[in-house]
Amino acid sequence: MGTCVCAQNNNINNLYSVNQKSLNVQDLENNINNYNNNNSINPDNEKLLNEKTNEKLFETNLLNEINFVRTHPNEYAEFLNENLKLIKKENEHFYFVYNNNKILLREGEKIFIDAINHLKKTKPLNFLTWNDEIKIELNEKEMENFSNDLLGKLILKKRLKLKEKYKKTFFNLDIFNEPKISVIFQITDEAFNKERRNAILNPNYNYFAVSYIKNNKKFLSISSFAS
């Protein structure tokens, strides 16, 4: 079910692939049922989320990918280190390029190395489990008229609704529709004091969900974390 960003015939990436398969446990299957303009997306992937079944596959693979990082942080650090070669310089900017997806790296290799060092110091964490209750739901009109201002209002409304039951919540907007590249983006993104990475590696979070905004043939996702 879950796949990895991996090159063939690479020991570290093969280890990552093997360990990734161990995350496809029945508990995850049960739970799944119950910004930058400089970043760019492979246009061939737009067709991936046209059906509900593919949305579920995206949810499963994204949760698996995040749980791999949490439960095998040292192996994931080695995996990133092996893929430093995928960083390319174009027009004075550095990008991590994978399968026609491009992640802008404002600090070049430095942010990748920072993420690697962070992961090496991180002890294995608990699994996150899927929780529909923390998911941000958008109606058809909200999808069509989506904006950052609307997102802020939806997050505030959701936080107020959840605050009696959950100690802490975090919501993350993402433009990538491949779980593999999405997690690399979140782990290496330096915006807002690395809050995306800190959410994935926060030992206090127990729950996860993701919702979608699809309009004008564009895809955005909102990941929800809670404890």
FIDOKOL-532920 format. One record per residue (C-alpha): residue number from 1; x, y, z. Coordinates in nm, 2 decimals, always signed. Each point is the difference from the previous one (the first is absolute). Layout:
N
(pt NUM (X Y Z))
...
This chain:
227
(pt 1 (+0.00 +0.00 +0.00))
(pt 2 (+0.26 +0.25 +0.11))
(pt 3 (+0.30 +0.07 -0.23))
(pt 4 (+0.31 +0.19 +0.05))
(pt 5 (+0.21 +0.27 -0.18))
(pt 6 (+0.27 -0.25 -0.09))
(pt 7 (+0.25 -0.07 -0.27))
(pt 8 (+0.06 -0.36 -0.10))
(pt 9 (+0.31 -0.19 +0.12))
(pt 10 (+0.07 +0.23 +0.29))
(pt 11 (+0.05 -0.16 +0.34))
(pt 12 (-0.14 +0.28 +0.21))
(pt 13 (-0.30 +0.05 -0.23))
(pt 14 (-0.07 -0.37 -0.01))
(pt 15 (+0.00 -0.01 +0.38))
(pt 16 (-0.24 +0.29 +0.00))
(pt 17 (-0.22 -0.19 -0.25))
(pt 18 (+0.00 -0.32 +0.21))
(pt 19 (-0.08 +0.19 +0.32))
(pt 20 (-0.28 +0.19 -0.17))
(pt 21 (-0.18 -0.32 -0.08))
(pt 22 (-0.01 -0.08 +0.37))
(pt 23 (-0.22 +0.30 +0.06))
(pt 24 (-0.29 -0.15 -0.20))
(pt 25 (-0.16 -0.16 +0.30))
(pt 26 (-0.37 -0.07 +0.04))
(pt 27 (-0.03 +0.28 +0.27))
(pt 28 (+0.09 +0.26 -0.26))
(pt 29 (-0.25 -0.15 -0.25))
(pt 30 (-0.27 +0.00 +0.26))
(pt 31 (+0.07 +0.36 +0.10))
(pt 32 (+0.00 +0.12 -0.36))
(pt 33 (-0.35 -0.13 -0.05))
(pt 34 (-0.16 +0.11 +0.34))
(pt 35 (+1.69 +2.30 -1.13))
(pt 36 (+0.14 +0.09 -0.13))
(pt 37 (-0.03 +0.08 -0.38))
(pt 38 (+0.36 -0.10 -0.05))
(pt 39 (-0.08 -0.36 +0.08))
(pt 40 (-0.15 -0.19 -0.29))
(pt 41 (-0.19 -0.32 -0.05))
(pt 42 (+0.02 -0.27 -0.26))
(pt 43 (-0.30 +0.07 -0.22))
(pt 44 (-0.04 -0.38 -0.07))
(pt 45 (-0.11 -0.04 +0.36))
(pt 46 (-0.31 +0.22 -0.02))
(pt 47 (-0.20 -0.31 -0.10))
(pt 48 (+0.09 -0.18 +0.32))
(pt 49 (-0.27 +0.15 +0.21))
(pt 50 (-0.31 -0.02 -0.22))
(pt 51 (-0.16 -0.28 +0.18))
(pt 52 (-0.08 -0.07 +0.37))
(pt 53 (+0.20 -0.32 -0.01))
(pt 54 (+0.31 +0.19 -0.10))
(pt 55 (-0.06 +0.25 +0.28))
(pt 56 (+0.00 -0.29 +0.24))
(pt 57 (+0.33 -0.13 -0.15))
(pt 58 (+0.15 +0.35 +0.04))
(pt 59 (-0.11 +0.01 +0.36))
(pt 60 (+0.14 -0.34 +0.08))
(pt 61 (+0.33 +0.06 -0.17))
(pt 62 (+0.05 +0.35 +0.15))
(pt 63 (-0.07 -0.14 +0.35))
(pt 64 (+0.23 -0.29 -0.06))
(pt 65 (+0.28 +0.23 -0.12))
(pt 66 (-0.04 +0.23 +0.30))
(pt 67 (+0.00 -0.30 +0.23))
(pt 68 (+0.32 -0.14 -0.16))
(pt 69 (+0.17 +0.33 +0.08))
(pt 70 (-0.13 -0.01 +0.36))
(pt 71 (+0.09 -0.36 +0.07))
(pt 72 (+0.33 -0.02 -0.20))
(pt 73 (+0.14 +0.36 +0.02))
(pt 74 (+0.37 -0.12 -0.03))
(pt 75 (-0.07 -0.21 -0.31))
(pt 76 (-0.19 +0.29 -0.16))
(pt 77 (+0.30 +0.23 +0.08))
(pt 78 (+0.22 -0.25 -0.19))
(pt 79 (-0.25 -0.01 -0.28))
(pt 80 (+0.01 +0.39 -0.04))
(pt 81 (+0.38 -0.01 +0.02))
(pt 82 (+0.01 -0.25 -0.29))
(pt 83 (-0.22 +0.23 -0.21))
(pt 84 (+0.19 +0.32 +0.04))
(pt 85 (+0.10 -0.05 -0.36))
(pt 86 (-0.35 +0.08 -0.11))
(pt 87 (+0.05 +0.36 +0.10))
(pt 88 (+0.04 +0.21 -0.32))
(pt 89 (+0.08 +0.37 -0.05))
(pt 90 (-0.21 +0.19 -0.25))
(pt 91 (+0.01 +0.38 -0.06))
(pt 92 (+0.18 +0.07 +0.33))
(pt 93 (-0.26 -0.22 +0.20))
(pt 94 (+0.05 -0.34 +0.14))
(pt 95 (-0.27 -0.27 -0.05))
(pt 96 (-0.05 -0.36 +0.11))
(pt 97 (-0.13 -0.16 -0.31))
(pt 98 (-0.19 -0.34 +0.00))
(pt 99 (-0.23 -0.14 -0.26))
(pt 100 (-0.05 +0.35 -0.16))
(pt 101 (-0.10 +0.15 +0.34))
(pt 102 (+0.22 +0.29 +0.12))
(pt 103 (+0.05 +0.11 +0.36))
(pt 104 (+0.16 +0.34 +0.03))
(pt 105 (+0.29 +0.00 +0.25))
(pt 106 (+0.07 +0.36 +0.10))
(pt 107 (+0.31 -0.10 +0.19))
(pt 108 (+0.11 -0.27 -0.25))
(pt 109 (+0.15 -0.32 +0.15))
(pt 110 (+0.02 +0.17 +0.34))
(pt 111 (-0.37 -0.06 +0.08))
(pt 112 (+0.03 -0.37 -0.10))
(pt 113 (+0.31 -0.04 +0.22))
(pt 114 (-0.19 +0.17 +0.29))
(pt 115 (-0.29 -0.24 -0.05))
(pt 116 (+0.25 -0.30 -0.01))
(pt 117 (+0.16 +0.11 +0.33))
(pt 118 (-0.33 +0.05 +0.17))
(pt 119 (-0.12 -0.34 -0.10))
(pt 120 (+0.32 -0.17 +0.12))
(pt 121 (-0.06 +0.15 +0.34))
(pt 122 (-0.36 -0.11 +0.01))
(pt 123 (-0.10 -0.31 +0.19))
(pt 124 (-0.28 -0.22 -0.16))
(pt 125 (-0.34 +0.14 +0.07))
(pt 126 (-0.35 -0.14 +0.03))
(pt 127 (-0.22 -0.08 -0.30))
(pt 128 (-0.27 +0.26 -0.10))
(pt 129 (-0.34 -0.15 -0.06))
(pt 130 (-0.27 +0.14 -0.24))
(pt 131 (-0.27 +0.21 +0.16))
(pt 132 (-0.29 +0.14 -0.21))
(pt 133 (-0.10 +0.23 +0.28))
(pt 134 (+0.30 +0.23 -0.04))
(pt 135 (-0.04 +0.02 -0.38))
(pt 136 (-0.09 +0.35 -0.14))
(pt 137 (-0.31 -0.05 -0.23))
(pt 138 (-0.06 +0.24 -0.29))
(pt 139 (-0.33 +0.03 -0.19))
(pt 140 (-0.02 +0.05 -0.37))
(pt 141 (-0.03 +0.38 +0.02))
(pt 142 (+0.30 +0.02 +0.24))
(pt 143 (+0.21 -0.21 -0.25))
(pt 144 (-0.09 +0.23 -0.29))
(pt 145 (+0.08 +0.31 +0.20))
(pt 146 (+0.30 -0.13 +0.19))
(pt 147 (+0.25 +0.26 +0.13))
(pt 148 (+0.25 +0.04 +0.28))
(pt 149 (-0.25 +0.22 +0.19))
(pt 150 (-0.26 -0.27 -0.02))
(pt 151 (+0.25 -0.26 +0.11))
(pt 152 (+0.08 +0.21 +0.31))
(pt 153 (-0.37 +0.03 +0.09))
(pt 154 (-0.05 -0.38 -0.05))
(pt 155 (+0.30 -0.09 +0.22))
(pt 156 (-0.11 +0.24 +0.27))
(pt 157 (-0.35 -0.14 +0.00))
(pt 158 (+0.13 -0.36 +0.01))
(pt 159 (+0.24 +0.08 +0.29))
(pt 160 (-0.28 +0.15 +0.20))
(pt 161 (-0.21 -0.31 -0.06))
(pt 162 (+0.28 -0.24 +0.10))
(pt 163 (+0.15 +0.19 +0.29))
(pt 164 (-0.21 -0.17 +0.27))
(pt 165 (+0.10 -0.35 -0.11))
(pt 166 (+0.35 +0.04 -0.13))
(pt 167 (+0.30 +0.16 +0.17))
(pt 168 (+0.17 +0.13 -0.31))
(pt 169 (-0.07 +0.02 -0.38))
(pt 170 (+0.20 +0.10 -0.30))
(pt 171 (-0.11 +0.05 -0.36))
(pt 172 (+0.23 +0.00 -0.30))
(pt 173 (-0.07 +0.10 -0.36))
(pt 174 (+0.18 -0.19 -0.27))
(pt 175 (+0.01 +0.02 -0.38))
(pt 176 (+0.14 -0.34 -0.08))
(pt 177 (-0.22 -0.29 -0.10))
(pt 178 (+0.26 -0.27 +0.03))
(pt 179 (+0.04 -0.12 +0.36))
(pt 180 (+0.37 -0.07 -0.04))
(pt 181 (+0.09 +0.35 -0.12))
(pt 182 (-0.25 +0.16 +0.24))
(pt 183 (+0.18 -0.14 +0.30))
(pt 184 (+0.34 +0.10 -0.13))
(pt 185 (-0.14 +0.35 -0.05))
(pt 186 (-0.13 +0.01 +0.35))
(pt 187 (+0.32 -0.14 +0.16))
(pt 188 (+0.23 +0.24 -0.19))
(pt 189 (-0.22 +0.31 -0.01))
(pt 190 (+0.16 +0.29 +0.20))
(pt 191 (-0.30 +0.22 +0.01))
(pt 192 (-0.15 +0.12 +0.34))
(pt 193 (+0.29 -0.14 +0.20))
(pt 194 (-0.03 -0.35 -0.16))
(pt 195 (-0.35 -0.05 +0.15))
(pt 196 (-0.10 -0.26 -0.26))
(pt 197 (+0.30 -0.22 +0.10))
(pt 198 (-0.07 +0.06 +0.36))
(pt 199 (-0.35 -0.12 -0.04))
(pt 200 (+0.10 -0.33 -0.16))
(pt 201 (+0.26 -0.05 +0.27))
(pt 202 (-0.21 +0.12 +0.30))
(pt 203 (-0.01 -0.29 +0.25))
(pt 204 (-0.32 +0.13 +0.15))
(pt 205 (-0.22 -0.04 -0.31))
(pt 206 (-0.21 -0.31 -0.02))
(pt 207 (-0.25 +0.07 -0.28))
(pt 208 (+0.01 +0.09 -0.37))
(pt 209 (-0.23 +0.08 -0.29))
(pt 210 (+0.01 +0.17 -0.33))
(pt 211 (-0.26 +0.19 -0.21))
(pt 212 (+0.01 +0.13 -0.36))
(pt 213 (-0.06 +0.31 -0.20))
(pt 214 (-0.05 -0.07 -0.37))
(pt 215 (-0.09 +0.29 -0.22))
(pt 216 (+0.11 +0.14 -0.34))
(pt 217 (+0.18 -0.33 -0.05))
(pt 218 (+0.23 +0.07 +0.30))
(pt 219 (+0.05 -0.21 +0.31))
(pt 220 (+0.07 +0.11 +0.35))
(pt 221 (-0.01 -0.21 +0.32))
(pt 222 (-0.05 +0.10 +0.36))
(pt 223 (+0.17 -0.23 +0.25))
(pt 224 (-0.14 -0.01 +0.36))
(pt 225 (+0.20 -0.11 +0.30))
(pt 226 (-0.14 -0.03 +0.35))
(pt 227 (+0.08 -0.12 +0.35))
